[in-house]
């Protein structure tokens, strides 16, 4: 597979998640030239697979979609495979054990150094509330470790909660995931997100696709320490 470089989001988007990272946020990548998909370990696990044992295809993605969501997802996947354009979707998947899970999938353009579109990269966010208690303790510990930055992080979490209609714990996991993927501190990402959101006050509400792009490229605009 050809090596690719993103100028907007994800030089590291195909990195597999380590055991210490959240199992409820995972990355994916789609390459136009090869018509191939890549999943992080977390995304494979969301679908019920042991990490490293599955090679995702478009047909496999559609196989796991809930029947009521399959038509719109087929159309969305066709657009992604044709143009590599940014997208966002909240839908249901069915894992290998037959469990129905709600997920949000956010994708942005994957570019090479010359700005040529190579495909799409982004993340899955598991919205299943049944697992909320299982992660609460670990997330609380992570938040406590950032006590000095609590105020701005809480503001950033609030923005994510409103935009994606998720819990505070899920919102923090998204911030932590972006921090791990981009090697930028959570506090710095939170400050940038709050600043850019506040900068739009008084104007028309930001479109969902614009916010998705903002989130995926936020690290590019974080001032150097």
Short mmCIF file of the C-alpha atoms (twelve columns), coordinates in Angstrom:
data_MODEL
# 
_entry.id   MODEL 
# 
loop_
_atom_site.group_PDB 
_atom_site.id 
_atom_site.type_symbol 
_atom_site.label_atom_id 
_atom_site.label_alt_id 
_atom_site.label_comp_id 
_atom_site.label_asym_id 
_atom_site.label_seq_id 
_atom_site.Cartn_x 
_atom_site.Cartn_y 
_atom_site.Cartn_z 
_atom_site.pdbx_PDB_model_num 
ATOM 1   C CA . UNK A 1   0.000   0.000   0.000  1 
ATOM 2   C CA . UNK A 2   1.297   3.436   -0.886 1 
ATOM 3   C CA . UNK A 3   2.386   5.650   1.947  1 
ATOM 4   C CA . UNK A 4   0.256   8.754   2.283  1 
ATOM 5   C CA . UNK A 5   0.576   12.029  4.144  1 
ATOM 6   C CA . UNK A 6   -2.267  14.268  5.280  1 
ATOM 7   C CA . UNK A 7   -1.854  18.019  5.357  1 
ATOM 8   C CA . UNK A 8   -5.099  18.505  7.272  1 
ATOM 9   C CA . UNK A 9   -5.604  15.797  9.838  1 
ATOM 10  C CA . UNK A 10  -4.035  12.436  10.078 1 
ATOM 11  C CA . UNK A 11  -0.447  11.556  9.444  1 
ATOM 12  C CA . UNK A 12  -1.088  9.114   12.314 1 
ATOM 13  C CA . UNK A 13  -4.715  8.181   11.662 1 
ATOM 14  C CA . UNK A 14  -3.929  4.529   10.862 1 
ATOM 15  C CA . UNK A 15  -2.015  3.998   14.105 1 
ATOM 16  C CA . UNK A 16  -3.491  1.216   16.180 1 
ATOM 17  C CA . UNK A 17  -4.845  2.136   19.574 1 
ATOM 18  C CA . UNK A 18  -2.873  0.833   22.547 1 
ATOM 19  C CA . UNK A 19  -4.578  -0.916  25.447 1 
ATOM 20  C CA . UNK A 20  -4.399  2.218   27.585 1 
ATOM 21  C CA . UNK A 21  -6.481  4.196   25.111 1 
ATOM 22  C CA . UNK A 22  -10.246 4.358   24.985 1 
ATOM 23  C CA . UNK A 23  -12.040 1.414   23.351 1 
ATOM 24  C CA . UNK A 24  -14.919 3.750   22.514 1 
ATOM 25  C CA . UNK A 25  -13.110 6.048   20.075 1 
ATOM 26  C CA . UNK A 26  -11.197 4.617   17.119 1 
ATOM 27  C CA . UNK A 27  -9.788  5.721   13.805 1 
ATOM 28  C CA . UNK A 28  -10.324 4.643   10.216 1 
ATOM 29  C CA . UNK A 29  -8.867  5.470   6.820  1 
ATOM 30  C CA . UNK A 30  -10.080 4.991   3.246  1 
ATOM 31  C CA . UNK A 31  -7.732  5.247   0.241  1 
ATOM 32  C CA . UNK A 32  -9.317  6.113   -3.102 1 
ATOM 33  C CA . UNK A 33  -6.590  4.685   -5.336 1 
ATOM 34  C CA . UNK A 34  -6.715  1.209   -3.813 1 
ATOM 35  C CA . UNK A 35  -10.382 1.245   -2.748 1 
ATOM 36  C CA . UNK A 36  -9.233  -0.014  0.641  1 
ATOM 37  C CA . UNK A 37  -10.297 0.617   4.228  1 
ATOM 38  C CA . UNK A 38  -8.235  0.487   7.410  1 
ATOM 39  C CA . UNK A 39  -9.584  0.211   10.970 1 
ATOM 40  C CA . UNK A 40  -7.844  0.803   14.274 1 
ATOM 41  C CA . UNK A 41  -8.109  -1.956  16.866 1 
ATOM 42  C CA . UNK A 42  -10.897 -0.039  18.623 1 
ATOM 43  C CA . UNK A 43  -13.054 0.146   15.482 1 
ATOM 44  C CA . UNK A 44  -12.513 -3.554  14.750 1 
ATOM 45  C CA . UNK A 45  -13.585 -4.345  18.321 1 
ATOM 46  C CA . UNK A 46  -16.708 -2.171  17.994 1 
ATOM 47  C CA . UNK A 47  -17.739 -4.452  15.138 1 
ATOM 48  C CA . UNK A 48  -16.993 -7.550  17.199 1 
ATOM 49  C CA . UNK A 49  -13.661 -8.578  15.686 1 
ATOM 50  C CA . UNK A 50  -10.437 -9.481  17.431 1 
ATOM 51  C CA . UNK A 51  -7.953  -6.771  16.398 1 
ATOM 52  C CA . UNK A 52  -5.761  -7.833  13.492 1 
ATOM 53  C CA . UNK A 53  -8.126  -10.543 12.257 1 
ATOM 54  C CA . UNK A 54  -10.269 -8.546  9.819  1 
ATOM 55  C CA . UNK A 55  -9.599  -6.649  6.607  1 
ATOM 56  C CA . UNK A 56  -12.523 -4.238  6.168  1 
ATOM 57  C CA . UNK A 57  -14.132 -3.738  2.773  1 
ATOM 58  C CA . UNK A 58  -17.063 -1.661  1.626  1 
ATOM 59  C CA . UNK A 59  -19.177 -4.825  1.508  1 
ATOM 60  C CA . UNK A 60  -18.212 -5.663  5.096  1 
ATOM 61  C CA . UNK A 61  -19.075 -2.145  6.263  1 
ATOM 62  C CA . UNK A 62  -22.529 -2.423  4.709  1 
ATOM 63  C CA . UNK A 63  -22.986 -5.910  6.164  1 
ATOM 64  C CA . UNK A 64  -22.677 -4.465  9.662  1 
ATOM 65  C CA . UNK A 65  -25.084 -1.561  9.119  1 
ATOM 66  C CA . UNK A 66  -28.545 -1.780  10.634 1 
ATOM 67  C CA . UNK A 67  -31.093 -2.650  7.894  1 
ATOM 68  C CA . UNK A 68  -32.997 0.604   8.481  1 
ATOM 69  C CA . UNK A 69  -29.816 2.649   7.995  1 
ATOM 70  C CA . UNK A 70  -28.240 0.657   5.174  1 
ATOM 71  C CA . UNK A 71  -29.667 2.606   2.214  1 
ATOM 72  C CA . UNK A 72  -28.490 6.037   3.342  1 
ATOM 73  C CA . UNK A 73  -25.119 4.610   4.371  1 
ATOM 74  C CA . UNK A 74  -24.681 2.947   0.984  1 
ATOM 75  C CA . UNK A 75  -25.224 6.322   -0.670 1 
ATOM 76  C CA . UNK A 76  -22.808 7.993   1.742  1 
ATOM 77  C CA . UNK A 77  -20.125 5.358   1.200  1 
ATOM 78  C CA . UNK A 78  -20.492 5.722   -2.559 1 
ATOM 79  C CA . UNK A 79  -19.868 9.467   -2.247 1 
ATOM 80  C CA . UNK A 80  -16.830 8.863   -0.042 1 
ATOM 81  C CA . UNK A 81  -15.423 6.300   -2.485 1 
ATOM 82  C CA . UNK A 82  -15.985 8.664   -5.412 1 
ATOM 83  C CA . UNK A 83  -14.773 11.997  -4.046 1 
ATOM 84  C CA . UNK A 84  -13.198 11.472  -0.624 1 
ATOM 85  C CA . UNK A 85  -15.221 14.427  0.640  1 
ATOM 86  C CA . UNK A 86  -15.741 15.150  4.368  1 
ATOM 87  C CA . UNK A 87  -18.802 13.582  5.967  1 
ATOM 88  C CA . UNK A 88  -20.486 12.828  9.270  1 
ATOM 89  C CA . UNK A 89  -23.128 10.278  10.151 1 
ATOM 90  C CA . UNK A 90  -24.895 8.965   13.224 1 
ATOM 91  C CA . UNK A 91  -26.251 5.463   12.629 1 
ATOM 92  C CA . UNK A 92  -26.457 1.927   13.986 1 
ATOM 93  C CA . UNK A 93  -24.187 -1.044  13.425 1 
ATOM 94  C CA . UNK A 94  -24.672 -4.698  14.283 1 
ATOM 95  C CA . UNK A 95  -21.588 -6.473  15.618 1 
ATOM 96  C CA . UNK A 96  -20.641 -10.099 15.053 1 
ATOM 97  C CA . UNK A 97  -22.599 -11.155 18.155 1 
ATOM 98  C CA . UNK A 98  -25.779 -9.482  16.906 1 
ATOM 99  C CA . UNK A 99  -25.605 -6.509  19.286 1 
ATOM 100 C CA . UNK A 100 -26.966 -3.225  17.946 1 
ATOM 101 C CA . UNK A 101 -24.738 -0.207  18.664 1 
ATOM 102 C CA . UNK A 102 -25.218 3.468   17.919 1 
ATOM 103 C CA . UNK A 103 -22.118 5.151   16.507 1 
ATOM 104 C CA . UNK A 104 -21.098 8.513   15.133 1 
ATOM 105 C CA . UNK A 105 -18.627 8.463   12.254 1 
ATOM 106 C CA . UNK A 106 -16.728 11.614  11.310 1 
ATOM 107 C CA . UNK A 107 -14.520 11.757  8.227  1 
ATOM 108 C CA . UNK A 108 -12.344 14.442  6.696  1 
ATOM 109 C CA . UNK A 109 -10.271 14.597  3.529  1 
ATOM 110 C CA . UNK A 110 -6.932  12.791  3.516  1 
ATOM 111 C CA . UNK A 111 -4.445  14.842  1.481  1 
ATOM 112 C CA . UNK A 112 -0.889  14.420  0.278  1 
ATOM 113 C CA . UNK A 113 1.758   17.146  0.562  1 
ATOM 114 C CA . UNK A 114 0.550   18.718  -2.678 1 
ATOM 115 C CA . UNK A 115 -3.050  18.922  -1.529 1 
ATOM 116 C CA . UNK A 116 -4.208  16.022  -3.714 1 
ATOM 117 C CA . UNK A 117 -7.105  14.063  -2.208 1 
ATOM 118 C CA . UNK A 118 -5.982  10.545  -1.329 1 
ATOM 119 C CA . UNK A 119 -9.149  9.502   0.449  1 
ATOM 120 C CA . UNK A 120 -10.850 10.005  3.781  1 
ATOM 121 C CA . UNK A 121 -9.764  9.579   7.390  1 
ATOM 122 C CA . UNK A 122 -11.543 10.091  10.677 1 
ATOM 123 C CA . UNK A 123 -12.986 8.374   13.701 1 
ATOM 124 C CA . UNK A 124 -15.800 6.254   15.110 1 
ATOM 125 C CA . UNK A 125 -17.409 7.244   18.412 1 
ATOM 126 C CA . UNK A 126 -19.331 4.501   20.216 1 
ATOM 127 C CA . UNK A 127 -22.534 6.080   21.553 1 
ATOM 128 C CA . UNK A 128 -23.821 2.979   23.355 1 
ATOM 129 C CA . UNK A 129 -24.943 4.079   26.817 1 
ATOM 130 C CA . UNK A 130 -24.756 0.535   28.194 1 
ATOM 131 C CA . UNK A 131 -20.977 0.879   28.510 1 
ATOM 132 C CA . UNK A 132 -21.061 4.260   30.243 1 
ATOM 133 C CA . UNK A 133 -20.456 2.942   33.766 1 
ATOM 134 C CA . UNK A 134 -17.551 0.811   32.604 1 
ATOM 135 C CA . UNK A 135 -15.527 3.838   31.532 1 
ATOM 136 C CA . UNK A 136 -16.629 6.413   34.099 1 
ATOM 137 C CA . UNK A 137 -13.895 5.716   36.651 1 
ATOM 138 C CA . UNK A 138 -11.063 5.845   34.125 1 
ATOM 139 C CA . UNK A 139 -12.330 9.043   32.573 1 
ATOM 140 C CA . UNK A 140 -12.767 10.686  35.976 1 
ATOM 141 C CA . UNK A 141 -9.139  9.900   36.779 1 
ATOM 142 C CA . UNK A 142 -8.003  11.453  33.512 1 
ATOM 143 C CA . UNK A 143 -10.061 14.577  34.111 1 
ATOM 144 C CA . UNK A 144 -8.727  14.914  37.663 1 
ATOM 145 C CA . UNK A 145 -5.166  14.765  36.354 1 
ATOM 146 C CA . UNK A 146 -5.962  17.874  34.328 1 
ATOM 147 C CA . UNK A 147 -7.404  19.816  37.257 1 
ATOM 148 C CA . UNK A 148 -5.508  22.974  36.356 1 
ATOM 149 C CA . UNK A 149 -7.142  23.036  32.948 1 
ATOM 150 C CA . UNK A 150 -10.575 21.926  34.123 1 
ATOM 151 C CA . UNK A 151 -12.481 25.092  33.226 1 
ATOM 152 C CA . UNK A 152 -11.477 25.293  29.571 1 
ATOM 153 C CA . UNK A 153 -11.728 21.533  29.124 1 
ATOM 154 C CA . UNK A 154 -15.242 21.591  30.577 1 
ATOM 155 C CA . UNK A 155 -16.145 24.327  28.091 1 
ATOM 156 C CA . UNK A 156 -14.751 22.315  25.193 1 
ATOM 157 C CA . UNK A 157 -16.570 19.213  26.411 1 
ATOM 158 C CA . UNK A 158 -19.791 21.215  26.540 1 
ATOM 159 C CA . UNK A 159 -19.369 22.252  22.918 1 
ATOM 160 C CA . UNK A 160 -18.802 18.652  21.833 1 
ATOM 161 C CA . UNK A 161 -21.761 17.454  23.910 1 
ATOM 162 C CA . UNK A 162 -24.091 19.898  22.150 1 
ATOM 163 C CA . UNK A 163 -22.795 19.302  18.631 1 
ATOM 164 C CA . UNK A 164 -22.672 15.507  18.805 1 
ATOM 165 C CA . UNK A 165 -25.400 14.960  21.438 1 
ATOM 166 C CA . UNK A 166 -23.114 12.823  23.609 1 
ATOM 167 C CA . UNK A 167 -22.348 12.579  27.315 1 
ATOM 168 C CA . UNK A 168 -19.580 14.481  29.094 1 
ATOM 169 C CA . UNK A 169 -17.513 11.294  29.289 1 
ATOM 170 C CA . UNK A 170 -17.767 10.683  25.564 1 
ATOM 171 C CA . UNK A 171 -16.898 14.303  24.838 1 
ATOM 172 C CA . UNK A 172 -13.735 14.027  26.921 1 
ATOM 173 C CA . UNK A 173 -12.794 10.808  25.145 1 
ATOM 174 C CA . UNK A 174 -12.963 12.644  21.812 1 
ATOM 175 C CA . UNK A 175 -10.630 15.366  23.133 1 
ATOM 176 C CA . UNK A 176 -8.255  12.760  24.560 1 
ATOM 177 C CA . UNK A 177 -8.266  10.831  21.285 1 
ATOM 178 C CA . UNK A 178 -7.452  13.917  19.227 1 
ATOM 179 C CA . UNK A 179 -4.647  14.676  21.693 1 
ATOM 180 C CA . UNK A 180 -3.174  11.211  21.271 1 
ATOM 181 C CA . UNK A 181 -3.507  11.257  17.479 1 
ATOM 182 C CA . UNK A 182 -1.943  14.695  17.037 1 
ATOM 183 C CA . UNK A 183 0.509   14.760  19.957 1 
ATOM 184 C CA . UNK A 184 -1.020  18.037  21.165 1 
ATOM 185 C CA . UNK A 185 -2.005  18.467  24.815 1 
ATOM 186 C CA . UNK A 186 -5.681  18.168  25.685 1 
ATOM 187 C CA . UNK A 187 -5.659  21.588  27.303 1 
ATOM 188 C CA . UNK A 188 -4.208  23.226  24.172 1 
ATOM 189 C CA . UNK A 189 -6.815  21.586  21.939 1 
ATOM 190 C CA . UNK A 190 -9.588  22.602  24.337 1 
ATOM 191 C CA . UNK A 191 -8.397  26.207  24.423 1 
ATOM 192 C CA . UNK A 192 -8.270  26.353  20.619 1 
ATOM 193 C CA . UNK A 193 -11.724 24.793  20.262 1 
ATOM 194 C CA . UNK A 194 -13.271 27.223  22.744 1 
ATOM 195 C CA . UNK A 195 -11.534 30.190  21.102 1 
ATOM 196 C CA . UNK A 196 -12.740 29.279  17.621 1 
ATOM 197 C CA . UNK A 197 -16.258 28.541  18.816 1 
ATOM 198 C CA . UNK A 198 -16.388 31.877  20.660 1 
ATOM 199 C CA . UNK A 199 -15.054 33.625  17.586 1 
ATOM 200 C CA . UNK A 200 -18.259 32.729  15.781 1 
ATOM 201 C CA . UNK A 201 -20.527 34.378  18.356 1 
ATOM 202 C CA . UNK A 202 -23.179 36.568  16.778 1 
ATOM 203 C CA . UNK A 203 -22.861 34.901  13.399 1 
ATOM 204 C CA . UNK A 204 -24.923 32.082  11.913 1 
ATOM 205 C CA . UNK A 205 -24.467 28.776  13.792 1 
ATOM 206 C CA . UNK A 206 -21.607 26.776  12.331 1 
ATOM 207 C CA . UNK A 207 -22.704 23.976  10.013 1 
ATOM 208 C CA . UNK A 208 -22.154 20.439  11.242 1 
ATOM 209 C CA . UNK A 209 -19.760 19.613  8.403  1 
ATOM 210 C CA . UNK A 210 -17.778 22.768  9.130  1 
ATOM 211 C CA . UNK A 211 -17.514 21.816  12.804 1 
ATOM 212 C CA . UNK A 212 -16.383 18.301  11.892 1 
ATOM 213 C CA . UNK A 213 -13.613 19.797  9.772  1 
ATOM 214 C CA . UNK A 214 -12.713 22.250  12.553 1 
ATOM 215 C CA . UNK A 215 -12.363 19.404  15.049 1 
ATOM 216 C CA . UNK A 216 -10.236 17.277  12.735 1 
ATOM 217 C CA . UNK A 217 -7.862  20.150  11.881 1 
ATOM 218 C CA . UNK A 218 -7.828  21.944  15.239 1 
ATOM 219 C CA . UNK A 219 -4.259  20.944  16.063 1 
ATOM 220 C CA . UNK A 220 -2.939  22.758  12.985 1 
ATOM 221 C CA . UNK A 221 -3.899  26.096  14.547 1 
ATOM 222 C CA . UNK A 222 -2.756  25.530  18.135 1 
ATOM 223 C CA . UNK A 223 -0.075  28.169  18.908 1 
ATOM 224 C CA . UNK A 224 3.371   26.779  19.590 1 
ATOM 225 C CA . UNK A 225 4.331   26.736  23.250 1 
# 
